[in-house]
């Protein structure tokens, strides 16, 4: 099974962040511009929350909050569930399903205080699982045809 580091090697370690004092409007515009569904909320180098499309829908729109004046801190999701680069993607998929979340920040704990080195999504996990299954099918196909 693949590890989180394998996924990050494929997709890259770029992570979009925002501060907790930013407005919802600023956060939503950043997510739209980058075509992403979540931002890591940071305070200095530490991840203190997640701000997602669901937060916009459930905690801003449904609550009739003004996105131009409401700060991310008021509606961000906490506590943040994270994973490390050596975590198995299958364990991450289980955690995402159990916790009903779609994004996991990847924290390198070998760096003092931990360092945000990437983020994985359910889509990333599914893509890696598909790749793994395709490789397995190819191996079985080669085996059946005497090429393995």
DSSP file (Angstrom, degrees, kcal/mol; ACC not computed):
  #  RESIDUE AA STRUCTURE BP1 BP2  ACC     N-H-->O    O-->H-N    N-H-->O    O-->H-N    TCO  KAPPA ALPHA  PHI   PSI    X-CA   Y-CA   Z-CA
    1    1 A X              0   0    0      0, 0.0     2,-0.1     0, 0.0   128,-0.0   0.000 360.0 360.0 360.0 149.6    0.0    0.0    0.0
    2    2 A X        -     0   0    0     86,-0.1    87,-2.6     1,-0.1    88,-0.4  -0.359 360.0-136.5 -76.3 155.0    1.1    3.5   -0.7
    3    3 A X  B >>  -A   88   0A   0     85,-0.2     4,-1.4    86,-0.1     3,-0.8  -0.668  28.2-106.6-103.9 164.2    2.2    6.0    1.9
    4    4 A X  H 3> S+     0   0    0     83,-2.4     4,-2.5    80,-0.3     5,-0.2   0.876 120.2  60.5 -56.4 -39.4    1.3    9.7    2.2
    5    5 A X  H 3> S+     0   0    0     80,-2.3     4,-2.0     1,-0.2    -1,-0.3   0.840 100.8  54.6 -60.7 -32.8    4.8   10.6    1.0
    6    6 A X  H <> S+     0   0    0     -3,-0.8     4,-1.4    79,-0.2    -1,-0.2   0.903 109.1  47.8 -64.9 -41.1    4.1    8.7   -2.3
    7    7 A X  H  X S+     0   0    0     -4,-1.4     4,-2.5     1,-0.2     5,-0.3   0.920 112.1  48.5 -65.3 -45.1    1.0   10.8   -2.8
    8    8 A X  H  X S+     0   0    0     -4,-2.5     4,-2.9     1,-0.2    -1,-0.2   0.850 106.4  57.7 -65.5 -33.7    2.8   14.0   -2.1
    9    9 A X  H  < S+     0   0    0     -4,-2.0    -1,-0.2    -5,-0.2    -2,-0.2   0.866 112.5  42.0 -63.4 -34.3    5.6   13.0   -4.5
   10   10 A X  H  < S+     0   0    0     -4,-1.4    -2,-0.2    -3,-0.2    -1,-0.2   0.919 128.1  26.8 -77.3 -45.6    3.0   12.7   -7.2
   11   11 A X  H  < S-     0   0    0     -4,-2.5     3,-0.2     1,-0.2    -3,-0.2   0.678 107.5-119.0 -95.9 -19.2    0.9   15.8   -6.5
   12   12 A X     <  -     0   0    0     -4,-2.9    -1,-0.2    -5,-0.3    -2,-0.1  -0.188  20.1 -93.6  97.0 165.2    3.5   18.1   -4.8
   13   13 A X        +     0   0    0    105,-0.1     2,-0.2    -4,-0.1    -1,-0.1   0.192  69.0 137.0-105.5  16.1    3.6   19.6   -1.4
   14   14 A X        -     0   0    0     -3,-0.2     2,-0.4    -6,-0.1   105,-0.2  -0.442  29.6-175.7 -66.7 132.1    2.0   23.0   -2.1
   15   15 A X        -     0   0    0     -2,-0.2     2,-0.5   103,-0.1    24,-0.1  -0.996  19.9-140.4-132.8 129.1   -0.5   24.0    0.5
   16   16 A X        -     0   0    0     -2,-0.4    24,-2.1    22,-0.2     2,-0.3  -0.759  29.1-177.9 -86.9 130.6   -2.7   27.0    0.5
   17   17 A X  E     -b   40   0B   0     -2,-0.5     2,-0.3    22,-0.2    24,-0.2  -0.812  13.4-171.2-124.8 165.6   -3.0   28.6    4.0
   18   18 A X  E     -b   41   0B   0     22,-2.1    24,-2.5    -2,-0.3     2,-0.2  -0.977  26.8-111.5-150.1 155.2   -4.9   31.5    5.5
   19   19 A X  E >   -b   42   0B   0     -2,-0.3     3,-1.5    22,-0.2    53,-0.3  -0.557  27.1-118.4 -88.3 157.7   -4.7   33.3    8.8
   20   20 A X  T 3  S+     0   0    0     22,-0.7    53,-2.4     1,-0.3    54,-0.3   0.681 111.6  59.7 -70.9 -16.0   -7.6   33.0   11.3
   21   21 A X  T 3  S+     0   0    0     51,-0.2    -1,-0.3    50,-0.1     2,-0.1   0.449  81.9 106.3 -91.4   0.6   -8.1   36.8   11.2
   22   22 A X  S <  S-     0   0    0     -3,-1.5    50,-2.9     1,-0.1    51,-0.3  -0.382  76.8-107.7 -70.6 156.5   -8.8   36.8    7.4
   23   23 A X  B  >  -E   71   0C   0     48,-0.2     4,-2.2     1,-0.1    48,-0.2  -0.461  18.6-117.6 -83.8 160.6  -12.4   37.3    6.4
   24   24 A X  H  > S+     0   0    0     46,-2.3     4,-3.1    43,-0.5     5,-0.2   0.883 116.6  56.6 -60.7 -39.6  -14.6   34.5    4.9
   25   25 A X  H  > S+     0   0    0     42,-2.7     4,-2.4    45,-0.3    -1,-0.2   0.923 107.3  47.3 -60.3 -45.6  -14.8   36.5    1.7
   26   26 A X  H  > S+     0   0    0     41,-0.3     4,-2.1     2,-0.2    -1,-0.2   0.918 113.9  48.2 -61.4 -43.9  -11.1   36.6    1.4
   27   27 A X  H  X S+     0   0    0     -4,-2.2     4,-2.5     2,-0.2    -2,-0.2   0.926 111.8  48.7 -63.6 -45.6  -10.9   32.9    2.1
   28   28 A X  H  X S+     0   0    0     -4,-3.1     4,-2.5     1,-0.2    -1,-0.2   0.894 111.0  50.6 -63.3 -40.3  -13.6   32.0   -0.4
   29   29 A X  H  X S+     0   0    0     -4,-2.4     4,-2.6    -5,-0.2    -1,-0.2   0.897 110.6  49.4 -64.5 -39.9  -12.0   34.1   -3.1
   30   30 A X  H  X S+     0   0    0     -4,-2.1     4,-1.8     2,-0.2    -2,-0.2   0.922 111.8  48.4 -64.9 -43.2   -8.6   32.4   -2.6
   31   31 A X  H  X>S+     0   0    0     -4,-2.5     5,-2.1     1,-0.2     4,-0.8   0.915 113.5  47.6 -63.7 -42.2  -10.3   29.0   -2.8
   32   32 A X  H ><5S+     0   0    0     -4,-2.5     3,-0.6     1,-0.2    -2,-0.2   0.918 110.3  51.6 -63.8 -44.2  -12.1   30.0   -6.0
   33   33 A X  H 3<5S+     0   0    0     -4,-2.6    -1,-0.2     1,-0.2    -2,-0.2   0.848 118.7  36.7 -62.7 -34.4   -9.0   31.4   -7.6
   34   34 A X  H 3<5S-     0   0    0     -4,-1.8    -1,-0.2    -5,-0.2    -2,-0.2   0.445 105.6-127.3 -99.0  -1.3   -7.0   28.2   -6.9
   35   35 A X  T <<5 +     0   0    0     -4,-0.8     2,-0.3    -3,-0.6    -3,-0.2   0.931  62.2 135.8  54.3  51.8  -10.0   25.9   -7.5
   36   36 A X      < -     0   0    0     -5,-2.1    -1,-0.2    -6,-0.1    -2,-0.1  -0.851  55.4-141.5-126.4 162.3   -9.5   24.1   -4.2
   37   37 A X  S    S+     0   0    0     -2,-0.3    16,-1.7     1,-0.1     2,-0.3   0.417  77.4  30.5-105.0  -0.1  -12.0   23.0   -1.5
   38   38 A X  E     - C   0  52B   0     14,-0.2     2,-0.4    15,-0.1    14,-0.2  -0.997  53.1-156.2-158.9 152.3  -10.0   23.8    1.7
   39   39 A X  E     - C   0  51B   0     12,-2.6    12,-2.6    -2,-0.3     2,-0.5  -0.986  25.0-126.1-126.4 140.4   -7.5   26.0    3.3
   40   40 A X  E     -bC  17  50B   0    -24,-2.1   -22,-2.1    -2,-0.4     2,-0.6  -0.754  24.7-138.9 -81.0 129.0   -5.2   25.3    6.3
   41   41 A X  E     -bC  18  49B   0      8,-3.0     7,-2.9    -2,-0.5     8,-1.3  -0.809  28.4-170.3 -91.3 123.6   -5.7   28.0    8.9
   42   42 A X  E     -bC  19  47B   0    -24,-2.5   -22,-0.7    -2,-0.6     2,-0.4  -0.840  29.2-163.7-120.4 152.2   -2.3   28.8   10.3
   43   43 A X  E >  S- C   0  46B   0      3,-2.6     3,-1.7    -2,-0.3     2,-0.5  -0.923  81.1 -45.6-127.9 103.2   -1.0   30.8   13.2
   44   44 A X  T 3  S-     0   0    0     -2,-0.4    -2,-0.0     1,-0.2     0, 0.0  -0.627 124.4 -25.6  68.4-123.5    2.7   31.3   12.5
   45   45 A X  T 3  S+     0   0    0     -2,-0.5    71,-0.4    -3,-0.1     2,-0.4   0.385 119.3  97.9 -99.0   2.0    3.9   27.9   11.4
   46   46 A X  E <  S-C   43   0B   0     -3,-1.7    -3,-2.6    69,-0.1     2,-0.6  -0.773  71.6-131.1-100.5 133.9    1.2   26.0   13.3
   47   47 A X  E     +C   42   0B   0     -2,-0.4    -5,-0.3    -5,-0.2    33,-0.2  -0.712  31.9 168.2 -79.3 120.3   -2.0   24.6   11.8
   48   48 A X  E     -     0   0B   0     -7,-2.9     2,-0.3    -2,-0.6    -6,-0.2   0.473  58.6 -13.0-113.7  -6.1   -4.8   25.7   14.0
   49   49 A X  E     -C   41   0B   0     -8,-1.3    -8,-3.0    29,-0.1     2,-0.4  -0.984  57.1-115.3-175.9 173.5   -7.9   24.9   11.9
   50   50 A X  E     -CD  40  77B   0     27,-1.8    27,-3.5    -2,-0.3     2,-0.5  -0.981  16.0-159.1-126.3 141.6   -9.3   24.0    8.5
   51   51 A X  E     +C   39   0B   0    -12,-2.6   -12,-2.6    -2,-0.4     2,-0.2  -0.983  25.1 169.7-122.3 120.1  -11.6   26.1    6.4
   52   52 A X  E  >  -C   38   0B   0     -2,-0.5     4,-1.7   -14,-0.2     3,-0.2  -0.720  51.2 -99.7-127.0 170.9  -13.6   24.2    3.8
   53   53 A X  H  > S+     0   0    0    -16,-1.7     4,-2.2     1,-0.2     5,-0.1   0.865 122.7  57.4 -57.1 -36.8  -16.4   24.6    1.4
   54   54 A X  H  > S+     0   0    0    -17,-0.3     4,-3.3     1,-0.2     5,-0.5   0.884 101.7  54.7 -63.3 -38.2  -18.6   22.9    4.0
   55   55 A X  H  >>S+     0   0    0     -3,-0.2     4,-1.9     1,-0.2     5,-0.7   0.906 107.6  50.6 -61.8 -40.3  -17.8   25.5    6.5
   56   56 A X  I  X>S+     0   0    0     -4,-1.7     5,-2.9     3,-0.2     4,-0.9   0.948 116.9  40.3 -60.4 -48.4  -18.9   28.2    4.0
   57   57 A X  I  <>S+     0   0    0     -4,-2.2     5,-2.2     3,-0.2    -2,-0.2   0.962 126.7  29.2 -67.4 -53.6  -22.2   26.4    3.5
   58   58 A X  I  <5S+     0   0    0     -4,-3.3    -3,-0.2     3,-0.2    -2,-0.2   0.859 130.6  31.0 -80.2 -37.0  -23.1   25.2    7.0
   59   59 A X  I  <5S+     0   0    0     -4,-1.9    -3,-0.2    -5,-0.5    -1,-0.2   0.600 130.8  25.3-104.2 -12.1  -21.5   27.9    9.2
   60   60 A X  I  <XS+     0   0    0     -4,-0.9     5,-2.6    -5,-0.7     4,-0.4   0.748 126.4  33.3-113.0 -63.6  -21.7   31.0    7.0
   61   61 A X  I > <S+     0   0    0     -5,-2.9     3,-1.5     1,-0.2    -3,-0.2   0.959 123.2  44.0 -63.0 -53.3  -24.5   30.8    4.5
   62   62 A X  T 3 <S+     0   0    0     -5,-2.2    -1,-0.2    -6,-0.3    -3,-0.1   0.828 116.5  48.0 -63.6 -30.9  -26.9   28.8    6.7
   63   63 A X  T 3 5S-     0   0    0     -6,-0.2    -1,-0.3     2,-0.1    -2,-0.2   0.451 109.5-127.0 -87.3  -0.2  -26.2   31.0    9.7
   64   64 A X  T < 5 +     0   0    0     -3,-1.5     2,-0.2    -4,-0.4    -3,-0.2   0.873  49.2 164.2  55.4  43.2  -26.6   34.1    7.6
   65   65 A X      < -     0   0    0     -5,-2.6     2,-0.7     1,-0.0    -1,-0.2  -0.623  44.8-111.6 -86.5 150.4  -23.2   35.5    8.5
   66   66 A X    >>  -     0   0    0     -2,-0.2     4,-2.1     1,-0.2     3,-1.3  -0.735  21.5-157.0 -82.7 112.9  -21.7   38.4    6.5
   67   67 A X  T 34 S+     0   0    0     -2,-0.7   -42,-2.7     1,-0.3   -43,-0.5   0.732  89.9  60.3 -64.9 -21.1  -18.7   36.9    4.7
   68   68 A X  T 34 S+     0   0    0    -44,-0.2    -1,-0.3     1,-0.2   -45,-0.1   0.708 119.1  25.5 -78.9 -19.2  -17.1   40.4    4.4
   69   69 A X  T <4 S+     0   0    0     -3,-1.3     2,-0.4     2,-0.1    -2,-0.2   0.552  99.4  94.0-120.2 -12.4  -17.0   40.9    8.1
   70   70 A X     <  -     0   0    0     -4,-2.1   -46,-2.3     2,-0.0   -45,-0.3  -0.681  68.4-134.9 -86.3 134.9  -16.9   37.4    9.6
   71   71 A X  B >>  -E   23   0C   0     -2,-0.4     3,-1.5   -48,-0.2     4,-0.6  -0.605  16.0-120.6 -90.9 149.9  -13.4   36.1   10.4
   72   72 A X  H >> S+     0   0    0    -50,-2.9     4,-1.9     1,-0.3     3,-1.3   0.845 109.3  67.1 -53.5 -38.7  -12.2   32.6    9.5
   73   73 A X  H 34 S+     0   0    0    -53,-2.4    -1,-0.3   -51,-0.3   -52,-0.1   0.817  94.6  58.0 -55.1 -32.7  -11.5   31.9   13.2
   74   74 A X  H <4 S+     0   0    0     -3,-1.5    -1,-0.3   -54,-0.3    -2,-0.2   0.789 121.5  22.2 -70.9 -27.6  -15.3   32.0   14.0
   75   75 A X  H << S+     0   0    0     -3,-1.3    -2,-0.2    -4,-0.6    -1,-0.2   0.431  89.7 120.9-123.0  -0.7  -16.2   29.3   11.5
   76   76 A X     <  -     0   0    0     -4,-1.9     2,-0.4    -5,-0.1   -25,-0.2  -0.249  66.8-107.1 -67.2 156.1  -13.1   27.1   10.9
   77   77 A X  B     -D   50   0B   0    -27,-3.5   -27,-1.8     2,-0.0     2,-0.3  -0.710  44.4-144.0 -86.2 129.6  -13.2   23.5   11.8
   78   78 A X        +     0   0    0     -2,-0.4     2,-0.1   -29,-0.2   -29,-0.1  -0.964  65.3  40.6-142.9 156.5  -11.2   22.4   14.9
   79   79 A X  S    S-     0   0    0     -2,-0.3     2,-0.5   -31,-0.1    -1,-0.1   0.666  81.1-134.3 -70.9 162.5   -9.5   20.3   16.1
   80   80 A X        -     0   0    0    -33,-0.2     2,-0.5    -2,-0.1    -2,-0.1  -0.736   8.7-148.2 -90.0 127.3   -7.4   19.6   13.1
   81   81 A X        +     0   0    0     -2,-0.5    24,-0.7    22,-0.2     2,-0.2  -0.837  28.2 175.4 -92.2 128.8   -6.9   15.9   12.2
   82   82 A X  E     -f  105   0D   0     -2,-0.5     2,-0.3    22,-0.2    24,-0.2  -0.708  18.8-152.5-126.3 175.0   -3.5   15.5   10.6
   83   83 A X  E     -f  106   0D   0     22,-2.0    24,-2.9    -2,-0.2     2,-0.2  -0.925  17.6-119.7-141.4 168.3   -1.2   12.7    9.3
   84   84 A X    >   -     0   0    0     -2,-0.3     3,-1.6    22,-0.2   -80,-0.3  -0.641  32.0-105.4-105.5 167.4    2.5   12.2    8.8
   85   85 A X  T 3  S+     0   0    0     22,-0.3   -80,-2.3     1,-0.3   -79,-0.2   0.726 118.9  53.4 -66.1 -20.7    4.3   11.5    5.6
   86   86 A X  T 3  S+     0   0    0    -82,-0.2    -1,-0.3   -83,-0.1     2,-0.1   0.342  81.9 117.8 -96.4   7.2    4.9    7.9    6.6
   87   87 A X  S <  S-     0   0    0     -3,-1.6   -83,-2.4     1,-0.1     2,-0.3  -0.452  72.1-111.0 -71.2 145.4    1.2    7.2    7.3
   88   88 A X  B  >  -A    3   0A   0    -85,-0.2     4,-1.9     1,-0.1     3,-0.4  -0.580  17.0-133.3 -74.8 138.2   -0.5    4.5    5.1
   89   89 A X  H  > S+     0   0    0    -87,-2.6     4,-2.7    -2,-0.3     5,-0.2   0.830 106.9  59.9 -62.1 -30.7   -3.0    6.0    2.7
   90   90 A X  H  > S+     0   0    0    -88,-0.4     4,-1.9     2,-0.2    -1,-0.2   0.893 105.3  47.9 -64.7 -37.7   -5.4    3.2    3.7
   91   91 A X  H  > S+     0   0    0     -3,-0.4     4,-2.4     2,-0.2    -2,-0.2   0.876 111.5  50.6 -68.4 -37.2   -5.3    4.5    7.3
   92   92 A X  H  X S+     0   0    0     -4,-1.9     4,-2.7     2,-0.2    -2,-0.2   0.908 108.5  51.9 -65.5 -41.7   -5.8    8.0    6.1
   93   93 A X  H  X S+     0   0    0     -4,-2.7     4,-2.3     1,-0.2    -2,-0.2   0.903 110.3  49.1 -61.4 -41.1   -8.8    6.9    4.1
   94   94 A X  H  X S+     0   0    0     -4,-1.9     4,-2.9     2,-0.2     5,-0.2   0.928 111.7  48.3 -63.4 -45.5  -10.3    5.2    7.2
   95   95 A X  H  X S+     0   0    0     -4,-2.4     4,-2.7     1,-0.2    -2,-0.2   0.908 111.6  50.0 -62.1 -42.2   -9.7    8.4    9.3
   96   96 A X  H  X>S+     0   0    0     -4,-2.7     5,-2.0     2,-0.2     4,-0.8   0.910 114.0  45.0 -62.8 -42.3  -11.3   10.6    6.6
   97   97 A X  H  <5S+     0   0    0     -4,-2.3     3,-0.4    -5,-0.2    -2,-0.2   0.934 115.4  46.5 -67.2 -46.6  -14.3    8.3    6.4
   98   98 A X  H  <5S+     0   0    0     -4,-2.9    -2,-0.2     1,-0.2    -1,-0.2   0.908 120.0  38.5 -62.4 -44.0  -14.7    8.0   10.2
   99   99 A X  H  <5S-     0   0    0     -4,-2.7    -1,-0.2    -5,-0.2    -2,-0.2   0.511 105.6-127.0 -87.4  -5.4  -14.3   11.7   10.9
  100  100 A X  T  <5 +     0   0    0     -4,-0.8     2,-0.3    -3,-0.4    -3,-0.2   0.936  62.8 134.8  57.0  50.4  -16.3   12.7    7.8
  101  101 A X      < -     0   0    0     -5,-2.0    -1,-0.2    -6,-0.2    -2,-0.1  -0.879  47.4-158.0-124.9 159.5  -13.6   15.0    6.5
  102  102 A X  S    S+     0   0    0     -2,-0.3    20,-1.6     1,-0.1     2,-0.4   0.497  72.6  53.4-114.7  -8.0  -12.1   15.4    3.0
  103  103 A X  E     - G   0 121D   0     18,-0.2     2,-0.5    19,-0.1    18,-0.2  -0.991  53.1-170.8-136.5 138.3   -8.7   16.9    3.7
  104  104 A X  E     - G   0 120D   0     16,-2.9    16,-2.5    -2,-0.4   -22,-0.2  -0.969  19.7-139.5-127.1 115.7   -5.8   15.9    5.9
  105  105 A X  E     -fG  82 119D   0    -24,-0.7   -22,-2.0    -2,-0.5     2,-0.6  -0.483  20.5-132.9 -66.1 144.3   -2.8   18.3    6.4
  106  106 A X  E     -fG  83 118D   0     12,-3.2    11,-2.8   -24,-0.2    12,-0.9  -0.905  22.8-167.7-105.1 120.3    0.5   16.4    6.4
  107  107 A X  E     - G   0 116D   0    -24,-2.9     2,-1.0    -2,-0.6   -22,-0.3  -0.928  16.7-144.9-113.7 126.8    2.8   17.4    9.3
  108  108 A X  E >   - G   0 115D   0      7,-3.1     7,-1.3    -2,-0.5     3,-1.1  -0.797  15.2-174.7 -89.6 103.5    6.4   16.4    9.4
  109  109 A X  T 3  S+     0   0    0     -2,-1.0     4,-0.2     1,-0.2     5,-0.2   0.541  72.8  79.0 -78.6  -6.9    7.0   15.8   13.1
  110  110 A X  T 3  S+     0   0    0      5,-0.1     2,-0.5     2,-0.1    -1,-0.2   0.698  82.3  77.3 -73.4 -16.4   10.7   15.2   12.6
  111  111 A X  S X  S-     0   0    0     -3,-1.1     3,-3.1     4,-0.1     4,-0.0  -0.805 105.8 -98.1 -89.5 130.8   11.0   19.0   12.4
  112  112 A X  T 3  S+     0   0    0     -2,-0.5    -2,-0.1     1,-0.3    -1,-0.1  -0.248 111.1   9.3 -52.0 127.5   10.8   20.6   15.9
  113  113 A X  T 3  S-     0   0    0     -4,-0.2    -1,-0.3     2,-0.1    -4,-0.1   0.319 124.4 -88.7  82.4  -7.7    7.3   21.8   16.4
  114  114 A X    <   -     0   0    0     -3,-3.1     2,-0.4    -5,-0.2    -5,-0.2   0.358  39.9-127.3  80.0 143.7    6.1   20.0   13.3
  115  115 A X  E     -G  108   0D   0     -7,-1.3    -7,-3.1   -69,-0.1     2,-0.6  -0.994  13.7-124.4-130.7 131.6    6.1   21.4    9.8
  116  116 A X  E     +G  107   0D   0    -71,-0.4    -9,-0.2    -2,-0.4  -101,-0.1  -0.622  38.2 164.5 -71.3 116.4    3.2   21.5    7.3
  117  117 A X  E     -     0   0D   0    -11,-2.8     2,-0.3    -2,-0.6    -1,-0.2   0.433  56.5 -33.9-117.2  -2.1    4.6   19.8    4.2
  118  118 A X  E     -G  106   0D   0    -12,-0.9   -12,-3.2     2,-0.0     2,-0.3  -0.981  50.0-116.6 170.5-177.2    1.4   19.1    2.2
  119  119 A X  E     -G  105   0D   0     -2,-0.3     2,-0.4   -14,-0.3   -14,-0.2  -0.985  17.4-157.1-147.9 140.2   -2.2   18.2    2.2
  120  120 A X  E     -G  104   0D   0    -16,-2.5   -16,-2.9    -2,-0.3     2,-0.2  -0.920   8.4-161.1-119.1 149.5   -4.1   15.1    0.9
  121  121 A X  E  >  -G  103   0D   0     -2,-0.4     4,-2.1   -18,-0.2   -18,-0.2  -0.725  37.5-103.0-119.6 170.2   -7.7   14.9   -0.1
  122  122 A X  H  > S+     0   0    0    -20,-1.6     4,-2.5    -2,-0.2     5,-0.2   0.870 123.7  56.5 -60.6 -35.3  -10.1   12.0   -0.6
  123  123 A X  H  > S+     0   0    0    -21,-0.3     4,-2.3     2,-0.2    -1,-0.2   0.892 105.5  50.1 -62.7 -40.1   -9.6   12.5   -4.3
  124  124 A X  H  > S+     0   0    0      2,-0.2     4,-2.2     1,-0.2    -2,-0.2   0.917 111.2  49.0 -63.1 -43.6   -5.8   12.1   -3.9
  125  125 A X  H  X S+     0   0    0     -4,-2.1     4,-2.2     1,-0.2    -2,-0.2   0.914 111.9  48.3 -63.7 -43.3   -6.4    8.9   -1.9
  126  126 A X  H  X S+     0   0    0     -4,-2.5     4,-2.5     2,-0.2    -1,-0.2   0.892 109.9  52.5 -65.0 -39.0   -8.8    7.5   -4.5
  127  127 A X  H  X S+     0   0    0     -4,-2.3     4,-2.2     2,-0.2    -1,-0.2   0.910 111.4  46.0 -63.7 -41.8   -6.4    8.3   -7.3
  128  128 A X  H  X S+     0   0    0     -4,-2.2     4,-2.4     2,-0.2    -1,-0.2   0.881 112.1  51.5 -68.7 -37.0   -3.6    6.5   -5.6
  129  129 A X  H  X S+     0   0    0     -4,-2.2     4,-2.4     2,-0.2    -2,-0.2   0.910 109.8  49.8 -65.1 -41.3   -5.8    3.5   -4.9
  130  130 A X  H  X S+     0   0    0     -4,-2.5     4,-2.6     2,-0.2    -2,-0.2   0.919 110.1  50.6 -61.8 -44.3   -6.9    3.4   -8.5
  131  131 A X  H  X S+     0   0    0     -4,-2.2     4,-2.2     1,-0.2    -2,-0.2   0.917 110.5  49.9 -59.5 -44.1   -3.2    3.5   -9.6
  132  132 A X  H  X S+     0   0    0     -4,-2.4     4,-2.0     1,-0.2    -2,-0.2   0.912 112.0  47.5 -61.5 -43.9   -2.5    0.6   -7.2
  133  133 A X  H  X S+     0   0    0     -4,-2.4     4,-2.5     2,-0.2    -2,-0.2   0.881 110.1  52.4 -67.5 -38.0   -5.4   -1.5   -8.5
  134  134 A X  H  X S+     0   0    0     -4,-2.6     4,-2.4     2,-0.2    -1,-0.2   0.910 109.8  48.9 -64.0 -41.1   -4.4   -0.8  -12.1
  135  135 A X  H  X S+     0   0    0     -4,-2.2     4,-2.2     2,-0.2    -2,-0.2   0.894 111.1  50.5 -63.9 -39.5   -0.8   -2.0  -11.4
  136  136 A X  H  X S+     0   0    0     -4,-2.0     4,-2.6     2,-0.2    -2,-0.2   0.913 110.2  49.4 -64.8 -42.9   -2.2   -5.1   -9.7
  137  137 A X  H  X S+     0   0    0     -4,-2.5     4,-2.8     2,-0.2    -2,-0.2   0.921 110.9  50.0 -62.3 -44.2   -4.5   -5.9  -12.7
  138  138 A X  H  X S+     0   0    0     -4,-2.4     4,-2.5     2,-0.2    -1,-0.2   0.900 110.5  50.3 -61.4 -40.7   -1.5   -5.4  -15.1
  139  139 A X  H  X S+     0   0    0     -4,-2.2     4,-2.4     2,-0.2    -2,-0.2   0.932 112.4  46.3 -63.2 -45.7    0.6   -7.8  -13.0
  140  140 A X  H  X S+     0   0    0     -4,-2.6     4,-2.7     2,-0.2    -2,-0.2   0.895 111.5  52.2 -64.4 -39.1   -2.2  -10.4  -13.0
  141  141 A X  H  X S+     0   0    0     -4,-2.8     4,-1.5     1,-0.2    -2,-0.2   0.936 111.2  46.4 -60.9 -46.9   -2.7  -10.0  -16.7
  142  142 A X  H  <>S+     0   0    0     -4,-2.5     5,-3.5     1,-0.2     6,-0.8   0.888 112.2  51.7 -62.5 -39.3    1.1  -10.5  -17.3
  143  143 A X  H ><5S+     0   0    0     -4,-2.4     3,-1.5     4,-0.2    -2,-0.2   0.929 108.8  49.7 -63.7 -45.3    1.1  -13.5  -15.0
  144  144 A X  H 3<5S+     0   0    0     -4,-2.7    -1,-0.2     1,-0.3    -2,-0.2   0.803 113.5  46.8 -65.2 -28.3   -1.9  -15.1  -16.8
  145  145 A X  T 3<5S-     0   0    0     -4,-1.5    -1,-0.3    -5,-0.2    -2,-0.2   0.216 118.5-109.1-100.6  14.6   -0.1  -14.6  -20.1
  146  146 A X  T < 5S+     0   0    0     -3,-1.5    -3,-0.2    -5,-0.1    -2,-0.1   0.730  88.1 113.7  71.9  23.1    3.2  -16.0  -18.9
  147  147 A X      <       0   0    0     -5,-3.5    -4,-0.2    -6,-0.2    -5,-0.1   0.398 360.0 360.0-105.1   2.4    5.0  -12.6  -18.9
  148  148 A X              0   0    0     -6,-0.8    -5,-0.1    -5,-0.2    -1,-0.1   0.441 360.0 360.0-100.2 360.0    5.6  -12.3  -15.2
